[in-house]
Amino acid sequence: MIKADLHLHSNQSDGSCTREEIFARAVQAGLTHLCFTEHDDTRFFAQAARLGQAAGIRVLPGVEISAFDEALGKRAHILGYFYQTTEPIEAVCAPVLRRRQENCLWQIEQLRLLGYQITPQDVLPYAAGGTLYKQHIYHYLLDSGQSEALFGRVKRELLSRGGPCDRRIRYPDPREAVAAIRDAGGLPVLAHPGQQQNFALVAPLVDAGLRGIELNHLSNSPADRALIRSLADQYGLFCTGGSDFHGLYEEGRDRLGCCLAPEDCPLPHLADQADAAL
């Protein structure tokens, strides 16, 4: 029986758990397939594949590209599976990683000016992949006794929208993200449309090469799922699913395997075929 969690994050991006910890949980949960969809980063697939082989779990290559549609004012996350090369994806994602790093360094400096005892050297150990995320800042402030909770006042009043440490970075257009995955030989999938309420993007993204849409996700309501099924039928998209696991770094997303790919999802079968061909 296939039990595939095709959307999860480790401490190589904005998750709190190491990949070794995730595989230990996956074995306990009886999962058969995993896909690490680190944000805007493809560098760590070989490591995941080795760990998966040792654990008896098939690992799919994947990525999650952060994007923003200026015309609609909507965020969109594009999952990419089974890319054959990383160059087109890295061309789109490398600037995002650089801007994210620069922004976090700026936020750390703003917090220091506000009186917090914090430096980049304090926070960098939390970023196993080398790129800083706001979650790493929250975690350091909690561990150093300068915050009452992981997502407490610092997040609500300082780093969230309108706070003195809040600053938006620029993301690629979602069509550009889809095209990059297709150019890399991969399969682009619209992640959690219920979370970002970006259903209006489906038609233009299909024109750009979208192949799938994420059905099973905690943020998709029953009404969202009905609409996703309808859009999948209308545009010939396959449906995927995953827990969007972040460990401690996102409330409600700390249950690995709580959302699985539907039985008719083709991605686990593609992984099995690739393994059989080796």
C-alpha positions as MATLAB code, in Angstrom:
seq = 'MIKADLHLHSNQSDGSCTREEIFARAVQAGLTHLCFTEHDDTRFFAQAARLGQAAGIRVLPGVEISAFDEALGKRAHILGYFYQTTEPIEAVCAPVLRRRQENCLWQIEQLRLLGYQITPQDVLPYAAGGTLYKQHIYHYLLDSGQSEALFGRVKRELLSRGGPCDRRIRYPDPREAVAAIRDAGGLPVLAHPGQQQNFALVAPLVDAGLRGIELNHLSNSPADRALIRSLADQYGLFCTGGSDFHGLYEEGRDRLGCCLAPEDCPLPHLADQADAAL';
ca = [
       0.000    0.000    0.000;
       1.375    3.408   -0.980;
       1.495    6.080    1.731;
       3.135    9.134    0.181;
       3.746   12.490    1.867;
       4.830   14.702   -1.026;
       5.186   18.085    0.670;
       7.497   18.576    3.637;
      10.326   20.752    4.890;
      13.429   20.023    6.951;
      15.924   22.307    8.668;
      17.574   22.695    5.265;
      14.948   25.414    4.715;
      12.202   26.513    7.123;
      11.508   23.304    9.032;
      12.789   22.594   12.532;
      13.648   18.886   12.146;
      16.700   17.290   10.604;
      16.154   14.901    7.756;
      17.327   12.034    9.941;
      14.592   12.907   12.454;
      12.026   13.074    9.657;
      12.948    9.662    8.298;
      12.688    8.175   11.795;
       9.162    9.607   12.079;
       8.303    8.452    8.570;
       9.279    4.879    9.369;
       7.125    4.958   12.518;
       4.207    6.333   10.483;
       4.564    3.584    7.869;
       5.194    6.035    5.015;
       6.465    4.572    1.753;
       7.326    7.730   -0.219;
       8.561   11.173    0.801;
       9.390   14.376   -1.028;
      11.382   17.181    0.557;
      10.101   20.354   -1.090;
      12.532   22.826    0.406;
      11.780   26.440   -0.396;
      13.587   27.665   -3.513;
      16.410   25.138   -3.097;
      17.261   21.890   -4.892;
      20.714   21.294   -3.416;
      19.991   18.533   -0.940;
      18.211   15.804   -2.924;
      21.209   13.442   -3.060;
      21.450   13.464    0.724;
      17.731   12.755    1.079;
      17.929    9.902   -1.433;
      20.741    8.238    0.546;
      18.844    8.544    3.810;
      15.700    7.229    2.159;
      17.477    4.192    0.787;
      18.784    3.360    4.267;
      15.287    3.774    5.725;
      13.535    1.791    2.990;
      11.560    4.845    1.833;
      11.468    6.087   -1.765;
      12.383    9.760   -2.094;
      11.171   11.948   -4.950;
      13.086   14.994   -6.176;
      11.129   18.132   -5.366;
      11.191   21.854   -4.695;
       8.734   24.576   -3.682;
       9.169   27.888   -5.499;
       7.809   31.008   -3.812;
       6.035   33.341   -6.266;
       3.788   36.387   -6.351;
       1.286   37.567   -8.949;
       1.400   41.368   -8.970;
      -1.779   41.806  -11.032;
      -3.927   39.751   -8.662;
      -1.949   40.593   -5.543;
      -1.800   36.872   -4.746;
       0.983   34.689   -3.435;
       1.495   31.298   -5.062;
       3.762   28.408   -4.219;
       4.689   26.122   -7.091;
       5.826   22.604   -6.300;
       8.186   20.991   -8.789;
       8.641   17.234   -9.031;
      10.982   14.997  -11.036;
      13.087   17.765  -12.567;
      15.873   16.351  -14.756;
      18.253   19.287  -14.301;
      18.409   22.056  -11.740;
      19.777   24.971  -13.778;
      16.456   26.580  -14.855;
      15.092   26.260  -11.318;
      18.231   27.657   -9.725;
      18.182   30.603  -12.139;
      14.784   31.603  -10.699;
      15.420   30.580   -7.094;
      18.974   31.776   -6.411;
      17.945   35.465   -6.398;
      15.096   34.651   -3.996;
      17.473   32.896   -1.590;
      19.847   35.851   -1.778;
      17.079   38.388   -1.137;
      15.699   36.286    1.730;
      19.143   36.130    3.337;
      19.688   39.860    2.950;
      16.255   40.576    4.398;
      16.804   38.382    7.455;
      20.158   40.057    8.094;
      18.379   43.433    7.892;
      15.704   42.207   10.335;
      18.354   41.014   12.762;
      19.967   44.452   12.655;
      16.621   46.162   13.242;
      15.990   43.930   16.250;
      19.446   44.781   17.603;
      18.669   48.488   17.246;
      15.436   47.894   19.184;
      17.462   46.526   22.081;
      17.530   42.768   21.438;
      20.799   40.908   21.984;
      21.125   39.253   18.597;
      23.700   38.961   15.818;
      23.804   36.955   12.560;
      26.327   34.614   14.193;
      23.743   33.809   16.872;
      21.091   32.817   14.337;
      23.109   31.104   11.593;
      23.494   27.790   13.517;
      19.721   27.310   13.181;
      19.968   27.417    9.362;
      21.311   24.026    8.297;
      20.909   24.934    4.629;
      22.803   28.191    5.051;
      19.834   30.452    4.251;
      18.182   32.325    7.094;
      14.413   32.371    7.606;
      12.321   34.355   10.060;
      11.646   31.119   11.941;
      15.343   30.898   12.810;
      15.196   34.383   14.308;
      12.132   33.455   16.376;
      13.826   30.256   17.555;
      17.007   32.007   18.669;
      15.083   34.673   20.570;
      13.055   31.971   22.338;
      16.147   29.909   23.205;
      17.982   32.979   24.496;
      15.067   33.973   26.751;
      14.220   37.123   24.786;
      10.826   35.915   23.561;
       7.978   34.333   25.504;
       6.965   31.979   22.671;
       8.186   30.826   19.280;
       5.470   32.846   17.544;
       4.779   35.435   20.208;
       5.070   39.223   20.400;
       8.190   39.373   18.194;
       6.298   37.818   15.306;
       2.986   39.587   15.886;
       4.223   43.104   16.540;
       7.710   43.381   15.037;
       8.200   41.061   12.066;
       4.629   40.745   10.794;
       2.878   43.105    8.401;
       3.462   46.734    9.308;
       5.918   46.098   12.150;
       9.261   47.904   12.328;
      11.111   44.777   11.148;
       8.666   43.890    8.377;
       9.882   44.232    4.807;
       8.649   42.371    1.738;
      11.073   40.783   -0.699;
      10.493   40.349   -4.414;
       9.400   36.964   -5.758;
       9.120   35.696   -9.338;
       5.818   35.573  -11.178;
       4.092   32.181  -10.774;
       4.176   31.655  -14.558;
       7.939   32.054  -14.430;
       8.150   29.442  -11.689;
       6.011   26.991  -13.679;
       8.107   27.583  -16.809;
      11.356   27.004  -14.896;
      10.154   23.629  -13.641;
       8.977   22.625  -17.118;
      12.296   23.776  -18.622;
      14.025   21.560  -16.060;
      12.003   18.580  -17.306;
       9.843   18.559  -14.178;
       6.163   18.520  -13.286;
       4.806   21.815  -11.847;
       2.023   21.634   -9.252;
       0.098   24.471   -7.590;
       0.515   24.091   -3.827;
      -2.292   24.574   -1.271;
      -4.562   26.897   -3.286;
      -7.011   26.965   -0.393;
      -4.421   28.568    1.838;
      -3.648   31.395   -0.573;
      -7.045   31.523   -2.302;
      -5.375   31.859   -5.689;
      -7.763   29.703   -7.718;
      -7.950   32.446  -10.371;
      -4.358   31.600  -11.247;
      -5.131   28.041  -12.314;
      -6.159   28.827  -15.905;
      -3.155   31.068  -16.719;
      -0.810   28.626  -15.009;
      -2.216   25.765  -17.098;
      -1.381   27.857  -20.169;
       2.167   28.187  -18.781;
       2.489   24.418  -18.305;
       0.956   23.548  -14.928;
       0.440   19.788  -14.600;
      -0.993   19.252  -11.133;
      -2.716   20.786   -8.118;
      -2.417   19.956   -4.411;
      -5.673   18.473   -3.165;
      -4.833   16.982    0.224;
      -3.525   19.783    2.452;
      -4.633   20.911    5.893;
      -5.489   24.413    4.683;
      -7.841   23.229    1.909;
     -11.404   23.322    3.230;
     -14.046   20.845    2.015;
     -15.306   23.557   -0.367;
     -11.749   24.177   -1.564;
     -11.268   20.467   -2.219;
     -14.457   20.264   -4.242;
     -13.286   23.194   -6.346;
      -9.826   21.639   -6.744;
     -11.369   18.402   -7.997;
     -13.508   20.367  -10.444;
     -10.526   22.351  -11.737;
      -8.440   19.190  -12.023;
     -11.147   17.577  -14.160;
     -11.602   20.720  -16.244;
      -7.919   21.187  -17.043;
      -6.650   17.613  -16.929;
      -4.513   18.128  -13.843;
      -3.414   15.356  -11.501;
      -3.920   15.811   -7.742;
      -1.243   15.538   -5.076;
      -1.104   15.792   -1.304;
       1.216   16.257    1.631;
       1.444   17.348    5.234;
       3.511   20.493    4.500;
       5.438   19.399    7.583;
       7.537   22.123    9.274;
       8.032   20.569   12.710;
       7.851   23.258   15.383;
       7.917   26.063   12.855;
       4.260   26.127   11.846;
       1.298   25.414   14.046;
      -0.769   22.492   12.780;
       1.985   21.340   10.435;
       3.869   19.195   12.938;
       2.206   15.888   12.026;
       4.198   14.132    9.368;
       1.944   12.070    7.115;
      -1.303   13.694    8.293;
      -2.130   14.442    4.643;
      -1.149   11.964    1.953;
      -1.217   11.938   -1.815;
      -4.492   10.538   -3.174;
      -4.456    6.985   -4.446;
      -4.661    8.102   -8.081;
      -1.658   10.446   -7.800;
       0.887    9.326  -10.453;
       4.016   10.637   -8.692;
       4.742    7.667   -6.362;
       4.370    5.310   -9.324;
       6.866    7.379  -11.323;
       9.304    7.030   -8.421;
       8.801    3.272   -8.348;
       9.374    3.053  -12.102;
      12.553    5.105  -11.797;
      13.816    2.794   -9.049;
      12.993   -0.278  -11.116;
      14.950    1.112  -14.066;
      18.147    1.457  -12.014;
];
